[in-house]
């Protein structure tokens, strides 16, 4: 059966374009279109789509309100399809309401990024069929106690994520105290043009500082460095950021594989490498090379993943030393800080899934 998609956008031209683009793939079928939030709510309940492609700014109920109400009455994976330039609100705020991804709205044929944005939209929607949009709220807290971390000193934590990753990254970052002694590097797959909004959103209620990585920027404690739009992010031997516009890896730029490979050459066993939810294989093999060097390597478990692609590949190829849900990844990160106090541990309780 084709993946049924509800398209929601206040522009009739955009609705027609998205319908045509989506139905160009035989595995997709547009089951309906809506021009406003009220219509979207009604059609979501009546049509029961597999996925909803939702605009951010609409008359009446906005994208945030629509997302929240749909998740209350008829939960379904919601992909925000927008343009960063148009948005008056941060599109990543909708992830907190229950959306699972933010993508660039494809322009008409002939637009410089038409093919790339269309392909990303189609592949993301297809991957979301049958997934539970409430994945981050599952009760996965009953786990065996973590073993003590290896003795090797960790000088950098590197995290790779794709679809479903942003909200988990926000939870991780919010859990860290302002004097967390280990810098973090993050490569998150996302459409070009959204890194600024993403970093601004991550900084909300964060105790550490989140910045877009720049060439020759020295990594340091208390900071989180996010790969910029359309640039690979790596690390040099003197612990400075190195950016590259070399070819895509696993179809991605920035690629997690590039980041992990640079750590293999520089810090080796003195890093923690983490792969979170997302489709594809990016970073799995490269994380295996880090594990062989003695690095701490963690893959997110299936139960808490929206899409168990990259992390699943890492587990399958033996790259993951540990397989953990997000809240235990947070515990592992805090365990690296020998100064961890009761106050920082209390942050974990705030991030546990709500009953």
C-alpha positions as CSV (number, residue, x, y, z in Angstrom):
1,X,0.0,0.0,0.0
2,X,1.3,3.5,-0.8
3,X,2.1,5.9,2.0
4,X,-0.9,8.2,2.3
5,X,0.0,11.9,2.8
6,X,-2.1,14.9,3.9
7,X,-0.7,18.1,2.4
8,X,-1.4,21.3,4.4
9,X,-0.5,24.7,3.0
10,X,-2.3,28.0,2.7
11,X,-1.0,28.5,-0.9
12,X,-3.0,26.7,-3.6
13,X,0.1,26.8,-5.9
14,X,2.2,25.1,-3.2
15,X,-0.4,22.5,-2.5
16,X,-0.6,21.6,-6.2
17,X,3.2,21.5,-6.5
18,X,3.7,19.3,-3.4
19,X,0.9,17.0,-4.6
20,X,2.5,16.6,-8.0
21,X,6.0,16.0,-6.6
22,X,4.9,13.5,-4.0
23,X,2.7,11.5,-6.4
24,X,5.6,11.3,-8.8
25,X,6.7,8.5,-6.6
26,X,4.6,5.4,-6.9
27,X,5.0,4.6,-3.2
28,X,3.3,7.8,-2.2
29,X,-0.4,8.9,-2.5
30,X,-1.8,12.3,-1.5
31,X,-5.0,11.5,0.3
32,X,-6.1,15.1,0.7
33,X,-5.1,18.7,0.9
34,X,-6.0,21.5,3.4
35,X,-5.6,25.2,3.2
36,X,-5.8,26.0,6.9
37,X,-5.4,24.5,10.3
38,X,-9.1,23.8,11.0
39,X,-9.4,21.9,7.8
40,X,-6.2,20.0,8.6
41,X,-7.6,18.9,12.0
42,X,-10.8,17.6,10.4
43,X,-9.0,15.8,7.6
44,X,-6.4,14.3,9.9
45,X,-9.2,12.6,11.8
46,X,-11.3,11.6,8.7
47,X,-8.6,10.6,6.3
48,X,-6.2,8.9,8.8
49,X,-3.1,9.7,6.7
50,X,0.2,7.9,7.4
51,X,2.1,11.2,7.4
52,X,1.2,14.9,7.3
53,X,3.2,17.5,5.4
54,X,2.5,20.7,7.3
55,X,3.3,24.4,6.6
56,X,4.4,26.5,9.5
57,X,2.6,29.8,8.9
58,X,-1.1,29.6,8.1
59,X,-4.3,31.7,8.7
60,X,-6.3,30.7,11.8
61,X,-4.5,28.0,13.7
62,X,-0.8,28.1,13.1
63,X,1.5,25.1,12.6
64,X,2.3,24.8,16.3
65,X,-1.4,24.8,17.3
66,X,-2.3,22.3,14.6
67,X,0.5,20.0,15.5
68,X,-0.4,20.0,19.2
69,X,-4.1,19.3,18.6
70,X,-3.4,16.6,16.0
71,X,-1.1,14.9,18.5
72,X,-3.8,15.0,21.1
73,X,-6.6,13.6,19.1
74,X,-5.1,11.5,16.3
75,X,-1.3,11.1,16.6
76,X,0.5,10.8,13.2
77,X,4.0,11.7,12.0
78,X,4.1,15.3,11.1
79,X,6.8,16.8,8.8
80,X,7.1,20.6,8.9
81,X,7.6,21.7,5.3
82,X,8.6,25.4,5.3
83,X,11.2,28.0,4.3
84,X,13.4,29.5,7.0
85,X,13.3,32.9,5.4
86,X,9.4,33.0,5.5
87,X,9.0,31.7,9.1
88,X,8.1,34.3,11.7
89,X,8.5,31.6,14.4
90,X,11.3,29.1,15.0
91,X,10.2,25.9,13.1
92,X,12.0,23.7,15.6
93,X,9.6,24.7,18.3
94,X,7.1,22.5,16.5
95,X,9.2,19.5,17.5
96,X,8.2,20.1,21.1
97,X,4.6,20.1,20.0
98,X,5.0,16.7,18.4
99,X,6.4,17.1,14.9
100,X,9.2,14.8,13.9
101,X,11.2,16.7,11.2
102,X,11.7,20.1,9.6
103,X,12.3,20.2,5.9
104,X,12.8,22.8,3.2
105,X,9.8,23.4,1.0
106,X,10.8,22.4,-2.6
107,X,10.7,25.2,-5.1
108,X,9.4,24.7,-8.7
109,X,11.4,22.7,-11.3
110,X,14.4,24.7,-12.3
111,X,15.1,25.9,-8.7
112,X,18.8,25.2,-7.8
113,X,17.8,22.8,-4.9
114,X,14.6,21.5,-6.4
115,X,15.8,17.9,-7.0
116,X,17.6,17.7,-3.6
117,X,14.8,19.1,-1.6
118,X,12.2,16.9,-3.4
119,X,14.2,13.8,-2.8
120,X,14.7,14.5,0.9
121,X,11.0,15.2,1.3
122,X,10.0,12.0,-0.4
123,X,12.5,9.7,1.3
124,X,11.7,11.2,4.7
125,X,7.9,10.7,4.3
126,X,8.4,7.1,3.1
127,X,10.7,6.3,6.1
128,X,8.1,7.6,8.5
129,X,5.3,5.2,7.5
130,X,4.3,3.1,10.5
131,X,6.5,5.0,13.0
132,X,5.1,6.2,16.3
133,X,5.4,10.0,16.5
134,X,5.3,9.7,20.3
135,X,8.6,7.8,20.3
136,X,10.3,10.4,22.6
137,X,7.7,9.9,25.3
138,X,7.8,6.2,25.6
139,X,8.6,4.8,29.0
140,X,12.0,3.2,28.5
141,X,13.4,4.0,31.9
142,X,13.5,0.5,33.3
143,X,17.0,-0.6,32.2
144,X,19.8,-2.4,33.8
145,X,22.3,-0.1,35.6
146,X,25.1,1.2,33.5
147,X,28.5,-0.3,33.9
148,X,31.3,2.1,35.0
149,X,32.8,4.0,32.0
150,X,36.2,3.0,30.6
151,X,39.2,4.5,32.3
152,X,40.3,6.5,29.2
153,X,39.9,10.3,29.6
154,X,37.3,11.7,27.2
155,X,38.3,15.0,25.6
156,X,35.4,15.4,23.2
157,X,31.9,14.0,22.8
158,X,30.7,13.7,19.2
159,X,27.0,13.0,18.4
160,X,25.4,12.2,15.1
161,X,21.7,12.4,14.5
162,X,19.1,12.5,11.7
163,X,15.3,12.3,11.6
164,X,14.0,12.4,15.1
165,X,17.3,13.6,16.5
166,X,16.7,17.3,17.3
167,X,14.4,16.9,20.3
168,X,16.7,14.3,21.8
169,X,19.7,16.6,21.3
170,X,17.8,19.4,23.0
171,X,17.1,17.1,26.0
172,X,20.8,16.0,26.2
173,X,22.0,19.6,26.0
174,X,19.6,20.9,28.6
175,X,20.8,18.2,31.0
176,X,24.4,19.5,31.0
177,X,25.6,22.0,33.7
178,X,27.1,25.3,32.6
179,X,30.6,24.1,33.7
180,X,30.4,20.7,31.9
181,X,34.1,20.0,31.4
182,X,33.9,18.2,27.9
183,X,33.1,20.0,24.6
184,X,30.5,18.5,22.4
185,X,30.4,18.3,18.6
186,X,27.1,17.6,16.8
187,X,26.4,16.7,13.2
188,X,22.6,16.7,12.6
189,X,21.2,16.0,9.2
190,X,19.0,18.9,8.1
191,X,18.1,20.9,5.1
192,X,20.2,23.9,4.2
193,X,19.2,27.2,5.7
194,X,18.0,25.9,9.1
195,X,21.2,25.7,11.2
196,X,20.7,29.2,12.6
197,X,17.2,28.4,13.8
198,X,18.3,25.0,15.1
199,X,21.1,26.5,17.2
200,X,18.9,29.3,18.5
201,X,16.3,26.7,19.5
202,X,19.0,24.5,21.2
203,X,20.2,27.4,23.2
204,X,16.8,27.9,24.7
205,X,17.0,26.9,28.4
206,X,20.5,25.5,27.9
207,X,23.2,25.9,30.5
208,X,26.0,25.4,28.0
209,X,26.5,27.5,24.9
210,X,25.5,26.2,21.5
211,X,27.2,27.7,18.5
212,X,27.6,27.0,14.8
213,X,31.1,25.7,14.2
214,X,33.5,27.9,12.3
215,X,36.8,27.2,10.7
216,X,39.7,27.3,13.2
217,X,37.4,27.6,16.2
218,X,39.0,26.1,19.3
219,X,36.7,23.6,21.0
220,X,36.4,24.2,24.7
221,X,34.4,23.1,27.8
222,X,30.9,24.5,28.2
223,X,30.3,24.7,24.5
224,X,28.5,22.7,21.9
225,X,29.6,23.0,18.3
226,X,27.1,22.3,15.6
227,X,28.1,21.5,12.0
228,X,27.0,24.4,9.7
229,X,24.9,24.3,6.6
230,X,26.4,22.2,3.7
231,X,29.8,21.8,5.4
232,X,31.5,18.7,6.8
233,X,32.8,19.3,10.4
234,X,36.0,17.7,11.6
235,X,38.6,18.2,14.3
236,X,42.4,18.8,14.0
237,X,45.1,17.5,16.2
238,X,45.3,20.8,18.1
239,X,41.5,20.5,18.9
240,X,40.3,23.2,16.5
241,X,37.4,22.9,14.1
242,X,38.1,22.2,10.4
243,X,35.3,22.6,7.9
244,X,35.2,21.1,4.4
245,X,33.0,21.3,1.3
246,X,34.3,18.0,-0.1
247,X,31.9,15.6,-1.6
248,X,28.8,14.2,0.1
249,X,29.2,11.0,2.2
250,X,26.2,8.7,2.4
251,X,24.4,11.4,0.5
252,X,25.0,13.9,3.3
253,X,26.9,17.1,3.9
254,X,27.6,17.6,6.7
255,X,28.2,13.9,7.3
256,X,28.6,12.1,10.6
257,X,31.1,9.8,8.9
258,X,33.4,12.8,8.2
259,X,33.3,13.9,11.9
260,X,33.9,10.5,13.3
261,X,36.8,9.8,10.9
262,X,38.5,13.1,11.9
263,X,38.2,12.0,15.6
264,X,39.8,8.7,14.7
265,X,42.8,10.5,13.3
266,X,43.1,13.0,16.2
267,X,41.7,12.1,19.6
268,X,41.1,8.4,19.0
269,X,40.2,6.5,22.2
270,X,39.8,9.9,24.0
271,X,36.3,10.5,22.7
272,X,32.8,9.4,23.1
273,X,30.9,8.8,19.8
274,X,27.1,8.6,19.8
275,X,24.7,7.7,17.0
276,X,21.0,8.7,17.5
277,X,17.8,8.0,15.6
278,X,17.7,8.5,11.8
279,X,17.5,6.8,8.5
280,X,20.6,5.5,6.5
281,X,24.0,4.3,7.5
282,X,26.0,7.5,8.0
283,X,28.6,7.1,10.7
284,X,28.1,3.5,11.6
285,X,31.3,2.0,10.0
286,X,33.3,5.0,11.2
287,X,32.1,4.6,14.7
288,X,33.3,1.0,14.5
289,X,36.8,2.3,13.7
290,X,36.6,4.5,16.8
291,X,35.6,1.5,19.0
292,X,38.6,-0.5,17.7
293,X,40.8,2.3,19.0
294,X,39.2,2.1,22.4
295,X,36.7,5.0,22.2
296,X,33.4,4.9,24.1
297,X,30.7,4.3,21.4
298,X,27.0,4.4,22.0
299,X,24.0,3.7,19.7
300,X,20.4,4.7,20.6
301,X,18.2,1.7,21.2
302,X,15.3,0.7,18.9
303,X,12.5,1.2,21.4
304,X,13.3,4.9,21.8
305,X,14.2,5.6,18.1
306,X,11.8,7.1,15.6
307,X,13.8,5.5,12.8
308,X,16.4,2.9,13.9
309,X,18.6,3.3,10.8
310,X,22.0,4.6,11.6
311,X,22.0,3.4,15.2
312,X,20.7,0.0,14.0
313,X,23.5,-0.2,11.5
314,X,26.1,0.6,14.1
315,X,24.7,-2.2,16.4
316,X,24.6,-4.7,13.5
317,X,28.2,-4.1,12.5
318,X,29.5,-4.3,16.1
319,X,30.4,-0.6,16.3
320,X,28.4,0.2,19.5
321,X,29.9,-0.6,22.8
322,X,26.6,0.3,24.5
323,X,23.0,0.4,23.3
324,X,21.0,2.9,25.4
325,X,17.9,5.0,25.4
326,X,18.3,8.8,25.5
327,X,17.9,9.2,29.3
328,X,20.7,6.7,29.9
329,X,22.9,8.4,27.3
330,X,22.5,11.5,29.4
331,X,23.5,9.6,32.6
332,X,26.5,8.3,30.7
333,X,27.5,11.9,29.7
334,X,27.1,13.1,33.3
335,X,29.2,10.2,34.5
336,X,32.1,11.6,32.6
337,X,32.1,14.6,34.9
338,X,33.7,13.6,38.1
339,X,32.3,16.7,39.7
340,X,28.7,15.6,39.0
341,X,26.4,16.6,41.9
342,X,22.9,15.8,43.0
343,X,21.8,19.0,41.3
344,X,23.0,17.8,37.9
345,X,21.6,14.4,38.4
346,X,18.2,15.9,39.2
347,X,18.1,17.2,35.6
348,X,17.8,13.6,34.4
349,X,14.5,13.3,36.3
350,X,13.1,16.3,34.5
351,X,13.8,14.6,31.2
352,X,12.1,11.3,31.9
353,X,9.1,10.4,29.8
354,X,5.8,11.7,31.2
355,X,3.2,9.2,32.2
